[in-house]
Amino acid sequence: MTTIIYIVLGLVGLFVLLQVGLRLSVYLKKGKSAPDLSGKYAKAAKDSAPSLFYFYSEQCGACKPMTPVVEKLKKEYRNVFKVNIQKDMKTAKKFGVMGTPSTVIVQNGEIKQFWMGPQPEDKLRKHLNASAAMQTA
């Protein structure tokens, strides 16, 4: 019985350490240079206007409620990109995406925000507008 308790505690501890590691790696990406990208992503990452990169997977359950939100933002803002990690794994790897959904805001070649998990529309909109307002001020 004692052995089972130790095994369970060890697994819980491992899970906690993995979560802390993921959160720390995301936190450390803020303020870093955006990776070298190609095509339409390259210009957007270097632009003075904020760019939102939404990394998702079609099989991801947490992505399903967030995808329509990003579609709506994509119609309103010019630099919003949906990146399907199954079709564009290179871009996801360059950003260091470890899970979906992940959302990255890049401006002037720098990562301004990096979130893992679903994000509410008002939070995304606030960061896109705040970054845009700073550029016009």
BAFI-3210 file (N, C-alpha, C; in Angstrom, 3 decimals, decimal comma, padded with zeros to 6 digits):
// residues 137
n [1|2|3|4|5|6|7|8|9|10|11|12|13|14|15|16|17|18|19|20|21|22|23|24|25|26|27|28|29|30|31|32|33|34|35|36|37|38|39|40|41|42|43|44|45|46|47|48|49|50|51|52|53|54|55|56|57|58|59|60|61|62|63|64|65|66|67|68|69|70|71|72|73|74|75|76|77|78|79|80|81|82|83|84|85|86|87|88|89|90|91|92|93|94|95|96|97|98|99|100|101|102|103|104|105|106|107|108|109|110|111|112|113|114|115|116|117|118|119|120|121|122|123|124|125|126|127|128|129|130|131|132|133|134|135|136|137]
n.u [000,823|001,945|003,844|002,274|001,181|003,495|004,152|001,928|002,169|004,632|003,997|002,113|003,782|005,581|003,846|003,167|005,696|006,149|004,094|004,837|007,272|006,425|004,900|006,886|008,648|007,053|006,688|009,314|009,674|008,557|009,400|011,580|013,326|011,443|011,209|013,072|011,141|009,294|007,787|004,452|004,352|006,824|007,007|004,876|005,738|007,832|006,605|005,406|002,885|000,831|000,962|-000,941|-000,492|-002,067|-001,948|-003,142|-004,923|-006,828|-007,935|-007,968|-009,652|-009,868|-009,332|-011,527|-013,654|-012,235|-011,357|-013,454|-013,472|-010,942|-011,231|-013,120|-011,623|-009,709|-011,036|-011,264|-008,733|-005,633|-003,299|-003,654|-003,189|-003,987|-002,522|-002,218|-000,952|-000,488|-000,225|001,676|004,143|006,762|006,732|005,442|007,331|009,476|008,529|008,393|006,170|004,387|001,996|-001,526|-004,402|-002,196|-001,233|000,340|001,588|003,216|005,375|007,192|009,251|009,530|008,528|005,664|003,567|002,753|000,695|-000,613|-003,236|-006,841|-007,968|-009,825|-011,890|-011,997|-009,607|-007,640|-008,324|-007,908|-005,116|-004,274|-005,354|-004,142|-001,462|-001,587|-002,457|-000,273|001,539|000,532|000,642]
n.v [-001,197|001,259|001,607|002,098|004,578|006,162|005,944|007,193|009,778|010,454|010,507|012,607|014,682|014,744|015,509|018,095|019,345|019,231|020,923|023,352|023,707|024,016|026,398|028,168|028,113|029,322|031,836|032,801|033,272|035,679|038,910|038,059|037,725|037,310|034,261|033,504|033,709|032,615|033,724|035,042|035,252|036,242|038,993|039,983|039,440|041,208|043,620|046,847|046,935|044,977|041,398|038,477|035,161|032,194|029,039|025,918|022,755|020,494|018,339|019,097|019,554|021,789|023,789|024,117|025,900|028,279|028,793|030,002|032,548|033,530|033,534|035,583|037,778|037,778|038,795|041,432|042,475|042,950|041,438|038,744|035,384|032,042|029,091|025,913|023,320|020,780|021,001|022,947|022,485|023,388|026,183|026,202|024,818|026,617|028,720|027,417|026,061|024,017|022,867|022,820|024,909|027,543|030,898|033,654|036,908|039,089|041,803|044,247|042,412|041,115|038,954|039,642|038,648|035,396|032,746|029,744|027,482|028,028|031,352|034,245|036,290|039,080|039,507|038,953|040,871|043,187|043,162|043,325|045,814|047,485|047,285|048,363|050,932|051,944|052,172|054,280|056,398]
n.w [000,000|000,785|-001,189|-003,443|-002,783|-002,817|-005,528|-006,733|-005,624|-006,728|-009,471|-009,489|-008,646|-010,812|-012,879|-011,970|-012,078|-014,860|-015,781|-014,587|-015,877|-018,567|-018,364|-017,529|-019,715|-021,663|-020,528|-020,609|-023,303|-023,997|-025,123|-026,511|-029,656|-032,628|-034,481|-037,516|-040,292|-043,212|-046,312|-046,176|-043,435|-042,618|-043,309|-041,782|-039,163|-038,826|-039,037|-037,909|-036,969|-034,796|-034,927|-034,915|-034,233|-034,431|-033,311|-034,056|-034,043|-035,972|-034,644|-032,031|-029,075|-027,374|-029,127|-030,750|-029,715|-029,813|-032,393|-034,076|-032,910|-033,555|-036,317|-036,578|-035,619|-037,584|-039,765|-039,028|-038,415|-040,083|-039,754|-038,703|-038,227|-038,879|-037,998|-038,893|-037,197|-038,112|-040,809|-041,137|-039,659|-039,437|-038,930|-036,445|-034,901|-035,045|-033,498|-031,133|-030,210|-028,062|-027,585|-028,374|-028,155|-029,089|-028,799|-030,228|-030,040|-032,111|-032,697|-034,432|-034,883|-032,468|-029,823|-028,199|-026,631|-025,419|-025,296|-023,924|-024,440|-024,552|-025,256|-024,282|-026,427|-025,863|-024,496|-026,439|-028,350|-026,834|-026,502|-029,169|-029,879|-027,946|-028,608|-031,162|-030,559|-029,164|-031,186|-032,725|-031,035]
ca.u [000,000|002,835|004,473|001,290|001,102|004,708|004,039|000,945|002,782|005,665|003,332|001,558|004,934|006,070|002,876|003,323|006,954|005,956|003,272|005,673|008,243|005,735|004,554|008,134|009,182|006,211|007,004|010,640|009,651|008,159|010,517|012,608|013,151|010,634|012,059|013,121|010,017|009,280|006,503|003,616|004,635|008,057|006,677|003,998|006,502|008,693|005,747|005,206|001,544|000,872|000,534|-001,385|-000,320|-002,882|-001,547|-004,233|-005,006|-008,228|-008,378|-007,859|-010,941|-009,801|-009,238|-012,825|-014,348|-011,401|-011,172|-014,357|-013,034|-009,808|-011,791|-013,742|-010,534|-009,012|-011,795|-011,128|-007,326|-004,943|-002,198|-004,079|-002,889|-004,273|-001,479|-002,535|000,366|-000,324|000,151|002,816|004,898|008,003|006,469|005,157|008,608|010,284|008,014|008,502|004,834|004,411|000,634|-002,534|-004,097|-001,186|-001,411|001,532|001,509|004,547|005,402|008,555|010,199|009,671|007,367|005,078|002,766|002,717|-000,247|-001,014|-004,617|-007,816|-007,963|-011,070|-011,815|-011,687|-008,185|-006,893|-008,634|-007,245|-003,683|-004,112|-005,641|-003,133|-000,240|-001,834|-002,538|001,081|002,249|000,046|000,889]
ca.v [000,000|002,412|001,744|002,723|005,992|006,802|006,008|008,229|011,064|010,705|010,896|013,953|015,594|014,831|016,315|019,488|019,832|019,439|022,125|024,509|023,849|024,575|027,803|028,925|028,264|030,307|033,134|033,229|033,627|037,081|039,831|037,474|037,978|036,339|033,424|033,823|033,065|032,821|034,040|036,094|035,369|037,015|040,419|040,283|039,390|042,396|044,802|047,630|046,587|043,674|040,216|037,396|033,826|031,243|027,680|025,013|021,461|020,177|017,348|019,677|019,911|023,147|024,732|024,276|027,150|029,449|029,009|031,034|033,842|033,956|033,844|036,902|038,754|037,763|039,672|042,815|042,878|042,432|040,542|037,609|034,182|030,726|028,163|024,525|022,724|019,543|021,368|023,872|022,137|024,169|027,459|025,889|024,485|027,825|029,481|026,608|025,680|022,679|022,382|023,659|026,096|028,504|032,186|034,485|038,246|039,538|043,174|044,724|041,304|040,683|038,278|040,481|037,772|033,979|032,056|028,369|027,253|028,940|032,729|034,926|037,276|040,423|039,555|039,052|042,182|044,196|043,177|043,829|047,258|048,177|047,350|049,296|052,287|052,356|052,503|055,558|057,460]
ca.w [000,000|000,857|-002,498|-004,334|-002,397|-003,335|-006,987|-007,044|-005,293|-007,729|-010,719|-009,283|-008,636|-012,186|-013,603|-011,525|-012,641|-016,294|-015,954|-014,239|-016,968|-019,731|-018,086|-017,471|-021,070|-022,340|-019,928|-021,055|-024,723|-024,139|-025,250|-027,385|-031,085|-033,361|-035,326|-038,941|-040,962|-044,659|-046,916|-045,600|-042,005|-042,414|-043,343|-040,654|-037,913|-038,749|-039,164|-036,685|-036,490|-034,132|-035,672|-034,044|-034,798|-033,682|-033,653|-033,707|-034,703|-036,238|-033,675|-030,693|-028,491|-026,830|-030,256|-031,410|-029,379|-030,048|-033,826|-034,597|-032,375|-034,372|-037,636|-036,456|-035,527|-038,875|-040,653|-038,566|-038,366|-041,266|-039,409|-037,875|-039,009|-038,316|-038,426|-038,588|-036,929|-038,872|-042,177|-041,102|-038,453|-039,384|-038,252|-035,041|-034,252|-034,927|-032,362|-029,927|-029,774|-027,480|-027,449|-029,014|-028,928|-028,627|-029,461|-030,107|-030,626|-032,519|-033,216|-034,674|-034,792|-031,068|-029,252|-027,146|-025,774|-025,808|-024,416|-024,208|-024,033|-025,148|-024,750|-024,626|-027,502|-025,357|-024,150|-027,704|-028,928|-025,999|-026,815|-030,536|-029,855|-027,128|-029,407|-032,262|-029,997|-028,814|-032,417|-033,238|-030,030]
c.u [000,867|003,493|003,535|001,174|002,314|004,662|003,074|001,520|003,876|005,068|002,728|002,684|005,493|005,146|003,016|004,602|006,836|005,145|004,066|006,690|007,624|005,437|005,812|008,701|008,370|006,538|008,340|010,694|009,264|009,391|011,644|012,320|012,278|011,556|012,064|012,049|010,107|007,872|005,770|003,885|005,844|007,764|005,836|004,769|007,372|007,896|005,613|003,800|001,624|000,346|000,183|-001,234|-001,059|-002,533|-002,615|-004,082|-006,487|-008,781|-008,413|-009,229|-010,971|-009,734|-010,599|-013,570|-013,537|-011,249|-012,154|-013,999|-011,897|-010,278|-012,405|-012,678|-009,804|-009,712|-011,588|-009,691|-006,589|-003,866|-002,617|-003,938|-003,259|-003,222|-001,854|-001,209|000,586|000,121|001,393|003,613|006,170|007,807|006,205|006,446|009,471|009,836|008,137|007,155|004,874|003,023|-000,326|-003,722|-003,002|-001,359|-000,203|001,249|002,934|004,419|006,849|009,597|010,421|008,382|006,875|004,285|002,821|001,809|-000,449|-002,427|-005,546|-007,776|-009,274|-010,849|-011,415|-010,222|-007,328|-007,085|-007,923|-005,762|-003,419|-004,339|-004,597|-001,842|-000,408|-001,873|-001,152|001,836|001,798|000,334|002,247]
c.v [001,262|002,672|002,448|004,210|006,745|006,956|007,126|009,612|011,430|011,153|012,296|014,988|015,802|015,709|017,798|020,086|020,097|020,705|023,385|024,766|024,460|026,058|028,678|029,140|029,286|031,709|033,676|033,618|035,086|037,964|039,309|037,841|036,894|035,507|033,910|033,008|033,319|033,186|035,172|036,288|036,263|038,509|040,810|040,331|040,628|043,698|045,532|047,436|045,209|042,561|039,124|036,089|032,851|029,842|026,721|023,684|021,142|019,166|017,886|020,118|021,332|024,197|025,040|025,544|028,401|029,779|030,035|032,443|034,393|034,296|035,244|038,000|038,884|038,681|041,148|043,337|042,224|041,395|039,481|036,363|032,935|029,773|026,763|023,784|021,418|019,828|022,255|023,679|022,966|025,477|027,228|025,579|025,722|028,686|028,705|026,214|024,233|022,089|023,328|023,808|026,923|029,770|033,052|035,840|038,729|040,953|043,620|043,626|040,768|040,024|039,105|039,649|036,355|033,279|030,629|028,204|028,275|030,311|033,401|036,026|038,652|040,565|039,715|040,426|043,297|044,297|043,667|045,336|048,037|048,317|048,345|050,733|052,811|052,798|053,860|056,704|058,117]
c.w [000,000|-000,497|-003,482|-004,036|-002,931|-004,861|-007,390|-006,762|-006,298|-009,060|-010,624|-009,310|-010,032|-013,034|-013,245|-012,108|-014,143|-016,562|-015,644|-015,345|-018,213|-019,523|-018,075|-018,879|-021,865|-021,827|-020,448|-022,529|-024,946|-024,172|-026,124|-028,838|-031,696|-034,238|-036,773|-039,650|-042,459|-045,118|-046,220|-044,111|-041,737|-042,357|-042,135|-039,331|-037,735|-038,752|-037,828|-036,139|-035,828|-035,035|-034,680|-034,804|-033,890|-034,176|-033,147|-034,437|-034,892|-035,232|-032,243|-030,187|-027,955|-027,930|-030,858|-030,993|-029,709|-031,534|-034,406|-034,111|-033,225|-035,786|-037,638|-036,409|-036,862|-039,882|-040,303|-038,613|-039,531|-040,933|-038,392|-038,741|-038,219|-038,873|-037,949|-038,410|-037,677|-040,308|-042,216|-039,802|-038,318|-038,617|-036,779|-034,282|-034,053|-033,751|-031,051|-029,350|-029,292|-027,297|-028,131|-028,081|-028,274|-029,447|-029,173|-030,749|-030,852|-033,071|-033,314|-034,494|-033,385|-030,598|-028,070|-026,145|-026,326|-024,809|-024,881|-023,690|-024,664|-024,470|-025,147|-025,669|-026,984|-024,973|-025,408|-028,330|-028,156|-026,338|-028,237|-030,576|-029,070|-027,915|-030,550|-031,747|-029,643|-030,069|-032,953|-032,271|-030,214]
res [m|t|t|i|i|y|i|v|l|g|l|v|g|l|f|v|l|l|q|v|g|l|r|l|s|v|y|l|k|k|g|k|s|a|p|d|l|s|g|k|y|a|k|a|a|k|d|s|a|p|s|l|f|y|f|y|s|e|q|c|g|a|c|k|p|m|t|p|v|v|e|k|l|k|k|e|y|r|n|v|f|k|v|n|i|q|k|d|m|k|t|a|k|k|f|g|v|m|g|t|p|s|t|v|i|v|q|n|g|e|i|k|q|f|w|m|g|p|q|p|e|d|k|l|r|k|h|l|n|a|s|a|a|m|q|t|a]
***
